[in-house]
Amino acid sequence: MWRYFGGILLDVRLFVAIWPPSEVLDQLEPVLQRLQSGIGRQGVRFTKPEKMHLTLRFLGDVDEKGLSALIDALAEKLQGLSIGEVAVSGLGGFPDEKRPAIVWAGLKGEFTAVHEKIIEATEGFEEGAESKPLRPHLTLARVSPPSQKVGRALEPVAQEAGDAVLAVWTPNEVVLVQTMPGGGYEQMASFPLVEAPPRALDSRPVESPEDVSP
């Protein structure tokens, strides 16, 4: 059963996402501290831990009139689905590690089925949706303008991290989220995922961002 939290505006900017639990963010803290120490903060905006998430699809502006139907469609398509274990592994930068605009931590897991069902559910609602392939990641920092200095500082941290698993969790829900004026997020509805038996994690590398918005 999906849950609706209400309190939205007439025209809303929405995305569908998965949020890592606090214990995963705690496990990433040493890497974040190393990055902050090496990269510095000039021109760099580090993501607040509570805002780190995996965007499964960015929808753009959605009229409130269509919100109930959108929620119903997501609830129907996501019913009975699971993702299983997700691993945080690998660090890098978009669009180029040597001159990144985004610093990311890669995610490995079985996202395909859930992602495809979200695309099906959101057809007709996605005025500003992006259709690029999903490249699972958590955005750790945004760099403006893209910086070679940041790239040089990122390189040793990424090499040290390598392909080691930094954290693991099993998502138990997908959420529909509104981007609020000022950049905050408000959860509109949640859709439970079912538990799945352990399985091999998807080891496809992160290549390029499917979104740089939420």
Kinemage of the C-alpha trace (Angstrom):
@kinemage 1
@onewidth
@group {chain A} dominant
@subgroup {mainchain}
@vectorlist {calphas} color= white
{ca met a 1} P 0.000 0.000 0.000
{ca trp a 2} L 1.466 3.342 -1.036
{ca arg a 3} L 1.413 6.224 1.416
{ca tyr a 4} L 0.619 9.830 0.419
{ca phe a 5} L 1.924 12.670 2.561
{ca gly a 6} L 0.039 15.601 0.998
{ca gly a 7} L 0.773 19.304 1.302
{ca ile a 8} L 1.957 20.037 -2.235
{ca leu a 9} L 1.774 23.037 -4.534
{ca leu a 10} L -0.367 23.328 -7.677
{ca asp a 11} L 2.566 22.665 -10.003
{ca val a 12} L 5.224 20.340 -8.625
{ca arg a 13} L 8.713 19.305 -9.679
{ca leu a 14} L 8.992 15.580 -8.999
{ca phe a 15} L 11.437 12.706 -9.150
{ca val a 16} L 11.391 9.038 -8.147
{ca ala a 17} L 14.218 7.874 -5.924
{ca ile a 18} L 15.684 5.558 -3.321
{ca trp a 19} L 17.223 6.956 -0.145
{ca pro a 20} L 20.074 5.169 1.655
{ca pro a 21} L 19.627 4.660 5.408
{ca ser a 22} L 21.624 6.647 7.967
{ca glu a 23} L 23.988 3.749 8.691
{ca val a 24} L 25.119 3.757 5.050
{ca leu a 25} L 25.787 7.494 5.218
{ca asp a 26} L 27.787 6.930 8.414
{ca gln a 27} L 29.940 4.368 6.605
{ca leu a 28} L 30.635 6.888 3.837
{ca glu a 29} L 31.732 9.585 6.275
{ca pro a 30} L 35.490 8.727 6.182
{ca val a 31} L 35.505 8.980 2.382
{ca leu a 32} L 33.593 12.264 2.497
{ca gln a 33} L 36.035 13.692 5.040
{ca arg a 34} L 38.979 12.711 2.847
{ca leu a 35} L 37.346 14.322 -0.166
{ca gln a 36} L 36.552 17.514 1.733
{ca ser a 37} L 40.109 17.699 3.005
{ca gly a 38} L 41.664 17.125 -0.411
{ca ile a 39} L 39.255 19.002 -2.621
{ca gly a 40} L 38.480 21.972 -0.411
{ca arg a 41} L 35.264 23.964 -0.645
{ca gln a 42} L 36.012 26.754 -3.121
{ca gly a 43} L 33.542 26.266 -5.967
{ca val a 44} L 32.500 22.909 -4.472
{ca arg a 45} L 29.110 22.209 -2.898
{ca phe a 46} L 29.065 18.959 -0.947
{ca thr a 47} L 25.721 17.179 -0.722
{ca lys a 48} L 24.209 17.147 2.729
{ca pro a 49} L 23.980 13.527 3.936
{ca glu a 50} L 20.210 13.676 4.363
{ca lys a 51} L 19.841 14.702 0.700
{ca met a 52} L 21.937 11.898 -0.816
{ca his a 53} L 19.828 9.573 -2.944
{ca leu a 54} L 19.646 7.490 -6.086
{ca thr a 55} L 17.405 9.146 -8.672
{ca leu a 56} L 15.539 6.450 -10.592
{ca arg a 57} L 13.696 8.960 -12.772
{ca phe a 58} L 13.430 12.732 -12.880
{ca leu a 59} L 9.925 13.757 -13.987
{ca gly a 60} L 10.083 17.539 -14.021
{ca asp a 61} L 6.946 19.627 -13.510
{ca val a 62} L 3.718 17.696 -12.893
{ca asp a 63} L 0.298 19.327 -12.496
{ca glu a 64} L -1.364 18.559 -9.163
{ca lys a 65} L -4.402 17.298 -11.078
{ca gly a 66} L -2.371 14.348 -12.309
{ca leu a 67} L -0.696 13.514 -9.019
{ca ser a 68} L -3.234 10.977 -7.760
{ca ala a 69} L -3.160 9.083 -11.061
{ca leu a 70} L 0.639 9.132 -11.059
{ca ile a 71} L 0.771 7.710 -7.548
{ca asp a 72} L -1.746 5.003 -8.437
{ca ala a 73} L 0.270 4.054 -11.523
{ca leu a 74} L 3.505 3.805 -9.555
{ca ala a 75} L 1.813 1.750 -6.836
{ca glu a 76} L 0.440 -0.697 -9.408
{ca lys a 77} L 3.686 -1.101 -11.361
{ca leu a 78} L 5.955 -1.413 -8.311
{ca gln a 79} L 3.799 -3.886 -6.413
{ca gly a 80} L 5.684 -7.066 -5.537
{ca leu a 81} L 9.053 -5.873 -6.893
{ca ser a 82} L 12.404 -6.014 -5.130
{ca ile a 83} L 15.934 -4.760 -5.672
{ca gly a 84} L 17.854 -6.826 -3.139
{ca glu a 85} L 21.248 -5.725 -1.902
{ca val a 86} L 22.786 -2.489 -3.139
{ca ala a 87} L 26.497 -1.838 -2.713
{ca val a 88} L 28.240 1.525 -2.673
{ca ser a 89} L 31.446 0.963 -4.616
{ca gly a 90} L 33.762 3.190 -6.632
{ca leu a 91} L 34.293 6.948 -6.792
{ca gly a 92} L 34.478 9.139 -9.858
{ca gly a 93} L 33.386 12.298 -11.613
{ca phe a 94} L 30.976 13.393 -14.353
{ca pro a 95} L 31.402 14.160 -17.141
{ca asp a 96} L 35.162 13.690 -16.843
{ca glu a 97} L 37.107 12.564 -13.775
{ca lys a 98} L 39.950 14.909 -14.689
{ca arg a 99} L 37.625 17.938 -14.727
{ca pro a 100} L 34.448 16.934 -12.898
{ca ala a 101} L 31.245 18.868 -12.446
{ca ile a 102} L 29.851 16.068 -10.262
{ca val a 103} L 31.707 13.859 -7.782
{ca trp a 104} L 29.898 10.568 -7.297
{ca ala a 105} L 29.913 7.264 -5.455
{ca gly a 106} L 28.838 4.347 -7.644
{ca leu a 107} L 26.001 1.954 -6.793
{ca lys a 108} L 25.805 -1.711 -7.790
{ca gly a 109} L 22.547 -3.620 -7.650
{ca glu a 110} L 19.660 -5.096 -9.621
{ca phe a 111} L 17.835 -1.916 -10.583
{ca thr a 112} L 16.604 -2.853 -14.061
{ca ala a 113} L 13.148 -4.265 -13.272
{ca val a 114} L 12.190 -1.431 -10.921
{ca his a 115} L 13.561 1.217 -13.289
{ca glu a 116} L 11.626 -0.177 -16.261
{ca lys a 117} L 8.375 -0.277 -14.282
{ca ile a 118} L 8.877 3.319 -13.154
{ca ile a 119} L 9.286 4.382 -16.792
{ca glu a 120} L 6.055 2.550 -17.676
{ca ala a 121} L 4.192 4.104 -14.747
{ca thr a 122} L 5.293 7.652 -15.501
{ca glu a 123} L 4.501 7.707 -19.223
{ca gly a 124} L 2.294 10.703 -19.885
{ca phe a 125} L 3.317 12.473 -16.680
{ca glu a 126} L 6.959 13.139 -17.528
{ca glu a 127} L 6.953 16.593 -19.126
{ca gly a 128} L 10.603 17.190 -18.216
{ca ala a 129} L 11.665 13.564 -17.757
{ca glu a 130} L 15.046 12.330 -18.861
{ca ser a 131} L 15.306 9.234 -21.037
{ca lys a 132} L 19.026 8.464 -20.675
{ca pro a 133} L 20.056 5.039 -19.356
{ca leu a 134} L 20.189 4.708 -15.592
{ca arg a 135} L 23.739 5.101 -14.226
{ca pro a 136} L 23.271 4.427 -10.489
{ca his a 137} L 25.177 6.765 -8.206
{ca leu a 138} L 25.004 9.020 -5.175
{ca thr a 139} L 26.031 12.622 -5.845
{ca leu a 140} L 28.657 13.536 -3.252
{ca ala a 141} L 29.477 17.025 -4.502
{ca arg a 142} L 28.831 19.498 -7.312
{ca val a 143} L 31.645 21.583 -8.762
{ca ser a 144} L 31.049 24.948 -10.439
{ca pro a 145} L 32.740 25.530 -12.738
{ca pro a 146} L 34.186 22.050 -13.493
{ca ser a 147} L 37.690 21.974 -12.096
{ca gln a 148} L 40.966 20.236 -12.927
{ca lys a 149} L 42.098 20.988 -9.370
{ca val a 150} L 39.180 18.963 -8.032
{ca gly a 151} L 40.004 16.202 -10.512
{ca arg a 152} L 43.581 16.019 -9.242
{ca ala a 153} L 42.381 15.864 -5.641
{ca leu a 154} L 39.755 13.224 -6.460
{ca glu a 155} L 42.173 10.879 -8.241
{ca pro a 156} L 44.098 9.517 -5.215
{ca val a 157} L 40.926 9.114 -3.155
{ca ala a 158} L 39.239 7.213 -5.993
{ca gln a 159} L 42.318 5.031 -6.517
{ca glu a 160} L 42.504 4.192 -2.832
{ca ala a 161} L 38.808 3.293 -2.741
{ca gly a 162} L 39.133 1.193 -5.886
{ca asp a 163} L 36.312 -1.321 -6.295
{ca ala a 164} L 36.017 -1.983 -2.572
{ca val a 165} L 32.493 -2.074 -1.172
{ca leu a 166} L 32.096 0.984 1.045
{ca ala a 167} L 28.598 0.150 2.310
{ca val a 168} L 25.702 -2.224 1.614
{ca trp a 169} L 21.974 -1.950 2.230
{ca thr a 170} L 18.703 -3.434 0.995
{ca pro a 171} L 16.197 -0.756 -0.081
{ca asn a 172} L 12.713 -1.347 1.314
{ca glu a 173} L 10.858 1.399 -0.553
{ca val a 174} L 10.813 3.700 -3.552
{ca val a 175} L 9.714 7.283 -2.940
{ca leu a 176} L 8.101 10.015 -5.018
{ca val a 177} L 9.712 13.301 -4.053
{ca gln a 178} L 9.015 16.974 -4.699
{ca thr a 179} L 11.820 19.489 -5.099
{ca met a 180} L 10.776 22.460 -2.990
{ca pro a 181} L 11.562 26.141 -3.580
{ca gly a 182} L 15.001 26.704 -2.113
{ca gly a 183} L 16.237 23.218 -2.990
{ca gly a 184} L 14.710 21.166 -0.191
{ca tyr a 185} L 12.920 17.856 -0.719
{ca glu a 186} L 9.481 16.728 0.440
{ca gln a 187} L 8.364 13.117 0.225
{ca met a 188} L 5.002 12.811 -1.544
{ca ala a 189} L 4.413 9.047 -1.450
{ca ser a 190} L 6.283 5.828 -0.751
{ca phe a 191} L 5.961 2.412 -2.368
{ca pro a 192} L 7.216 -0.649 -0.479
{ca leu a 193} L 9.611 -3.147 -2.032
{ca val a 194} L 9.538 -6.805 -1.079
{ca glu a 195} L 12.507 -8.665 0.330
{ca ala a 196} L 14.565 -10.686 -2.102
{ca pro a 197} L 17.114 -13.470 -1.546
{ca pro a 198} L 20.804 -12.485 -1.814
{ca arg a 199} L 22.107 -12.385 -5.377
{ca ala a 200} L 25.109 -11.225 -7.366
{ca leu a 201} L 25.367 -7.452 -7.589
{ca asp a 202} L 25.289 -5.731 -10.973
{ca ser a 203} L 28.899 -4.769 -11.655
{ca arg a 204} L 28.312 -2.506 -14.649
{ca pro a 205} L 30.413 0.653 -14.285
{ca val a 206} L 28.932 4.083 -13.891
{ca glu a 207} L 29.514 5.957 -17.134
{ca ser a 208} L 27.649 9.236 -17.400
{ca pro a 209} L 24.944 10.962 -15.346
{ca glu a 210} L 21.302 10.412 -16.133
{ca asp a 211} L 20.466 13.435 -14.059
{ca val a 212} L 22.194 16.359 -12.458
{ca ser a 213} L 19.006 17.887 -11.123
{ca pro a 214} L 17.684 16.551 -7.821
